[in-house]
Amino acid sequence: MCRAPGRGGSSLISDPVRLGVAGLGRGFMLTLPSLRSDPHAALVACAAPREESRTAFVAEFGGKAYATVNELAQDPNVEAVYIATPHQMHREHADAVASGGKHLLVEKPLAISMDDADAIVESAARAGLHLITGPSHSFDQPVLLAREMVASGEFGAVRMIHAFNYTDFLYRPRRPEELDTAQGGGVVFSQAVHQIDIVRLLMGVRATRVVAMTGAWDAARQTEGAYSAVIEFEGGRFASLTYSGYAHYDSDVLQDGISELGLEKVPATYGRSRKALSRLTSPADEPKLKSGRTYGATDAPSPAPHAEHFGPMIVSCDRADLRLTPKGVEIWGDFEKKFVAAPPDPAPRSPVLRALYEAVRNGRPPTQSAGWGRASLEVCHAILEAARAGRFVDLKKQ
């Protein structure tokens, strides 16, 4: 029996969700520290093409290791599957998992095409299964704390949100498809979805239309590396989103020097991503560098002392502005300024694992369920369409 940490006090967990994982790449590695320490889910099986990764999984967690997701989906000991495979594989793998009667935790984005997203949603619904889209930064502790503040009504309605983030995303090791927008590459599908999830959660009303511009400014990496978008919501509310992954300015300096993963940043590592690429002797070496970040080939990130975040964000309400930080929420009110800490959690991604547990064990899915993931993907497509067309794009199925 395990004791669960986190918000709302501790509770005893005697029946963790028996979780399989499809894909032992970077997505899994980023969630691994939380999977190791949070008691709501127990890893019991995996599917991965690399034998080295499968061997390492069994050595650490026991259970079964399979070469294919189809085999994993038929394991009778698995209750739910965390789909952490590349974006373009989500539909195939979600179909297999749903056919095997397993609940689904699908990495963002839910899919690449809207048709695939619709098929995933319908597949889970037809089988009567829970589907959670995540982890995404809408599960971060400061975001959930800000949501509680907004829901309390103390500060009135949310009117405007400003979010921006400057990172080295485009220069981290990439497979070829990650630099091809048509295959889900670029910053819109992988990064904008985080900002979209957060602002949709905090607004609490339907997004109605989008206007945007995107930037693809490196001929050697011909996909979107930057965007700016304005999302209109019901009631005249709006959010502005800006992102650059071109590895110059680092907006973590405005987040108390804390990285996206909740770790203290080391100044000496500035420029590391570009330097690593510059040392490659052939473009064919980049996928090899990427594979070196998978489970069994490298260590997972260290447990983080702070919450994860996705760059500076200010939420403007009727009677206060709320600034989200990795340590909590600053409240800039009518007459006073104060800070409310986000309670520390030894597993930063525990909220998504608790959400999975609540859905599977108690039938209480989170907001970020199947339809939610589909709606956020629609906004991603609207950003790309608006940038191409130079006009507002209406959202149809929010």
N, C-alpha and C positions, 0 to 999 in steps of 0.2 A: 504494500500500500504506500502510495507516494503523497507528499504534501505539495499542493499547487501554490506557487507564489503568485503575486500580482495584485492588481487593483481589487478592492472589495474584500480584502482579507483572505486568509488561506482556507483551503478546503481539502478534504481527503479524496484522493483519486485511486480507486481500487480497480477500475476497469478502463484503462486507456484504450483509445481507438487503435486497433491493430492496423498499422499503416504500411503500405508498400510504396516504393518510389520508382517512377519511370524516368530514367535519366540521372546520371551521377556527375553532371557537368557543373558549370559555374552557378546556375540557379540553385541547385541542391547545395553546393558548397556554402553559399551565403546564408542559407537557412539552417545548415547543419549545427552551428553552435546552439541554436534554440531547440532543435530536435534532440540534441544530446541532454539538455537540462530540463526541458519542460515535461511534466508528467502526464499531459493530456493525450499524448500519442506515443506509441511504441513502434519503432521500426522493426518489421518482421520479414521483409522481402524486398528485392529490388530487381530491376531489369536494366541492363546496360550492355552496349556492344563490346566494350573493352574488358577483356578478361581480368586485367590487373585491377580494375575498379571493382569488379564483382568479387574478386578474392579478398580485397581489402574490406569490403562491406561485410562479408561473412566473418572475417576475423574480428571485426569490431562489434557487430550486432548479432551475429548468428543468423538463424533463419535461412531462407532460400534465396538464391541468386539465379536469375534467368537471363538468357541472351535476348529474349523478345518480350515486348509488352503483352502480346497475346497470351504467353505462358503465365506471366504475372497475374493477368486478369482472371485466370482460372484457378488460382491458388485459393483453396477453401479457408485458409487461415487469415486471409487479408480481408479487411472490412472496407477500407478506403485506399485510394491510390493518389499520391501526389504526382501530378504530371509535370515534370520539370525538363521535358525534352524541348528541342528547338521549336519556335513558333509554328513553322510550316507543318509540323507533325501533330499538332494538337488535335485536329479533327479525327485523324486515323486512330490515335491513341485513346482519345475520349470515347470513341465508338466502341473500341475493344473493351475498355474498362466498364462502360455501361452495360455492354452485352454480358459481361461477367458478373453483373449485379453488385458492383462496388461503387461506393460514394466517391465523389471526385473533388480534389483540390487542384485547380488548374492554374499554373503560372500565368501571370499577365504577359501579353494580352491574351484574351480568351482564344483568339484565332487571328488570322491575317485577313481573310475575306469575310464579308458580312454573311455570305451564304454558308461558310463553314461555321461561323458563330451560331447562326440559326440552327444548323444541324446539330451542333453540340448541345444547345439548350433543349431542343426537341428530344434528343436521344436520352438525356438525363430525365426529363419529365415523363417520357413514355415508360421508362423503367421504374419510375417512382423513387428516384435517387436524389440525394442532396448534392449540389454542385456549388462550390465556393471558388470565387476568382481571387487568387492571391498566391503568395503574399504580395501586397502592394503597400505603398507608404500611407494609404488611408487607414492602415491598422497601427500606425505608429502611436505610441502612448501620448505625446503632446497633441496629436491630431484628435485622438479620442477625448482627451481632456477638453480641448477647445469645443468639440462637438457637444459635450455635456454643458459647457457654459452657454453656448448658443441655445440649446434646447431648454435651459432653465428660464429663458425669457428675460433675464436680468438686464441684458444690454440691448434688448430690442432685436429687430430683424437684422440679418446679414444683408448689406447693400452692395458691397464691393469686396473683391479679394484680389490682391496683387501677389503673384508668385513668380520667382525667377531663380535660375540655377545655372551656374557656369562650371563645367567639369572638363575632364579629359576623355569623355566617353568614346569619341570617334577614333581615338588612338590607342585604345586598349586592344589586345590581340583579337582579331576577328576572322571568322570563316568567310569564304566568298559571299555566301548568301546574306551575311549580316551587313554587307555593303551594297545590297541590291534592294531597293525599296519594294519592288514587286514581290520579293520573297520575305518581306517583313523586316528588311534591314533599315538602318538609319535611326534617328533619334525619336521620330514621331511614334512608331509602334512600341519601341522599347522604353522610352523615357516620358513622352507626353502623357502616356496613360497614367503614370503616377500622379502628375499634377491634376489631371482630369478627375481621377478618383477622389483626390482630396477636396477639390473645390466643389464637386457634386455633393459629397458627403456633408460639407459644412453649409452649403447653400440650402439644402433640404427641399428644393423645389426643382421643377423640370427645366433642363436646358432646352432652349428653343432654336438658336441659330449661332453660327460661327463665322467670323471673318479672320483671315490669317495670311501671313507671309512665311515662306521657308527659305533657308539658305543652303546651298550645296556648293561650297567654295574651294574644295580641294580636288583637283582633277585626278589625283591618285586614289581618292576615296569618294566615288561619285554617287553619293546618297545624301539625304538631308542631314546636316550636322547642326542646324539651328532652326528655330522657329519663334515667331511671336504670334499670339492669337488672342482674340477677345471672344469670350463666350457670353452670350446673352441668356439670361434665365427669366422665368416667369416673374411678373411684377416689376419689370424694369431693372432687375439686379444684374450684375455683370462681374466677370472675372477676367483679368489679364494674365496671360501666361507667357513667359519668355524662357528660352533654354538655349544654351550654346555648349556643344561638346568638343570645341576646337582646341582645348588644352592650353589656353592662355590664362585669362583671369580665373581665379578660383574663389567662388562665392562662399566657400566654407570659412573664409576669414570673417565673414559676417555672422557665422554660427559658432562663435567662441572657439574657432580653430578645431572644431569637431567634424569628423568626416561623416559621409552619408551613412556609414555603418556604425556610427556612435563611438568611434575611436579618436583619440587625440592625434592630430596630424603632426607629422615630422617634417619641418620645413625643408630638410635636405632632400626629400623625395620629389620636390617640384621638378617637372619636366621628365619624370621617369618613363612615362608611357611613350613619348616621342623618342626618347633616347633608345629604348628597347627596340622599337621598330627600325631606327636608323642603323642598328647593328646587324640587321638581317641581310644575308647575302643574296636571297632570292625571295620573290613573293610567295613561293610555295612553302617557305619556312614559317609564315605567319600562322597558318592553321596548326602547325606543330607547337608553336608557342602557346596558342590557345589551349591545346589539349594538355599542356603542362599545368593548367589551372584546375584540372578535374580531380575528382576524388580518387585517391590511391596514387596520385602523382605529386601532390603537394598538400600542405596542411591547410585546414580551414582557418578562416579569420579568428583572431583571439576573441574571447568573450568581451563584450563591449561594456564600458562603465556608464554609457549614456544611451539614450534612446536614438534610434535611427531617425533620419530626417531626409527631406528632399529640397533643401535650399531654403533661403529666406522666404517668409510668407507673412503677409499682414491681412487680417480679416477686419473689415470696417463694418461696424454695426451702428445702430441708431445712437447709442450712448457710450460707445467705446471702440477703440481699435485694439485688436488682439494680435500680438506678435508671437508666432510660434518659434521656439528654440529647441535644441536637443535636450534642454534641461527642464522645460516647462513652457508656460505661457505668460508673457508680459501683458498686463492690462493697463491701457492708457485711457482712463475714464474721463468723465466730465470735470472732476475736481481733484482726482488723485491717481497716482500710478502705483501699481503693485505687481508682484510676481507670485504665481502659483506654480509650485514644482510639480512635475510629472513624477509620480512615485517610481523609484528605480525598480528594474526588473532584471534578474540575472539572465533572462532569455528574451532579447529584444523583440523577437517575432512570436512571443507567446500569445498575443491576442488572436492571431490567425489560427493557432493550434487550439486555443480555447474555443474559438468559433466553430471549428470542425467538430470538436467534442460535443458542444451544445447542440449542433445540428444532428449528429449521428445518434447521440445518446438520449437527447431530450426533445428532438424535433423542433429546435429553435434556431433556424438559420440566421446568419447575419445579413445586414443590408447588402453586402458584397456577394450576392448569390449569382445564379446563372444569368438572369435578365440584366443585372447590374453590369456584369462584364461585357455583355453584348452592347449595352447603351454606351459605355465608355469607349468601346471600339468604334462605334458610329461617330463619336466626336473626333477620334483620330483620323478617320477617313474624311470627315468634314474639313479638318485643318488642311489636308493635302488637296482636296478639291477646291477649297476657297483660295488657296495659294495659286493654283493653276488658273482658276477662272477670274480671279481678282474681284470677287463679290461675296456677299453673305451667302452662306449655305444653310438652308433650313434643316432642322433635325426632325425626323419623322417618328421615331419609335423610342423616345426617351421614357 
